[in-house]
Amino acid sequence: MGEEEDYTMRMSRLLCPTLREDPAEAEIVSHKLLLRGGFIRKLAAGIYTYLPLGYKVLQNVTQIVREELNRSGAQEVFMPVLIPAELWQETARWEAYGKELFRIEDRHERQFCLGPTHEEVITDLVKTSIRSYKQLPINLYQIQTKFRDEIRPRFGLMRGREFMMKDAYSFHTSEEDLDKEYQKMHDTYCRIFTRMGLDFRVVDADPGLIGGNFSQEFMLLADSGEEEILACPKCQFAINWKSFSNEGEPCPKCNGGALIKKRGIEVGHIFKLGTKYSEKMKCIFVDENNQEKPMIMGCYGIGVGRTAQAAIEQNHDENGIIWPLPIAPYKIAVIPVDYAEKEQREVAEKIYASLIENNYTVILDDRLDRVGSRLKDMDLIGIPFKVIVGPRGLKEGKVEVKERASGKVEMVAINNCVAELRKVVKLHN
């Protein structure tokens, strides 16, 4: 692979404007590190541009979400951001949603909103597409930009006005069928956050403005979390602090350790909506007895950017981000101590090309800056593994492999580098 053919994975070409100091606007560590690491840039209050590294993380998160939703049998759609007011008026949410609903008029003075959520749109789609019980159940999802006119946007991607979300909606003929799908989505969400390498808990929650009779939140445990929960140290049981404010009591699920107060960041929420939307919007099906009935609905959301940022709250140190391997923008960085030196450059290029051929996401640091500042950059942006090509190692025919999370260093033979990395990194083609 020639040098001219491959610019996109080289640090010299990457748009990654790192900052040495914490930006004044950032209050929590994940927001500071996203800005300092060149992942996002603020355009306006609560509105951010994703730079190449940030967008790669977002793509990795959405890929896992998409794979698991597809595996569950859900079907992907893509709905408009711009929604006619009439749909929201049908469900009485046009006024009830309040000032967070971003309302606009077109040139013909017709009213629209920018969708903060899409229950009305999906219900309108299904009621015009499905009539028979034989076509149910169905679960439709999208991964798309949402808008909420937050009164005080803060914490970067945690509480923005524009954000990326996965929202899914299921339609059923019975409560029992909804219960099955709800449990399937619960299990799907558990697989999603487990695959991302994140520490999470599921807690019963208030359905709020979405509505319905039951909902659960998926919380990533983090000191900066806005929600207080009680969590069991021995099993996955957790409960909202307001619902059960007795810290120190034994866990009712496993009868094990005492419940401990923790803070959590909500990254997912699943709801049993019932017929709240289908009745108001006349989304009906004809059952086996030829009777018309309202469809019974479920709703399932994941904040994509919010999940990416919350992962940093769980995975960082004083030097920067420590990305969990599944969502890291690049898994491996190849770093020659002196790229201008012929042998180091040739060995680094060879290892880099071999890793690409073996389907690893890898970046080559071909910059001519001091190696100390380049290594600091790699720690800041959180690449999980570094392959350092230096003069001392080359004398022995070896390179240094360093793990970001543990700091563990291993000297590896150049000719066996890819095979050794496969063992260490635990990536399988």
Secondary structure, 3 states (H helix, E strand, C coil): CCHHHCCCCECCCCCCCCCCCCCCCCCCHHHHHHHHCCCEEEEECCEEEECHHHHHHHHHHHHHHHHHHHHCCCEECCCCCEEEHHHHHHCCHHHHCHHHCEEEECCCCCEEEECCCCHHHHHHHHHCCCCEHHHCCEEEEEEEEEECCCCCCECCCCECCEEEEEEEEEEECCHHHHHHHHHHHHHHHHHHHHHCCCCEEEEEECCCCCCCCEEEEEEEECCCCCEEEEECCCCCCEEECCCCCCCCCECCCCCCCECEEEEEEEEEEEEEEECHHHHHCCCEEECCCCCEEECEEEEEEEEHHHHHHHHHHHCEECCEECCCHHHCCCCEEEEECCCCCHHHHHHHHHHHHHHHHCCCCEEECCCCCCHHHHHHHHHHHCCCEEEEECHHHHHCCEEEEEECCCCCEEEEEHHHHHHHHHHHHCCCC
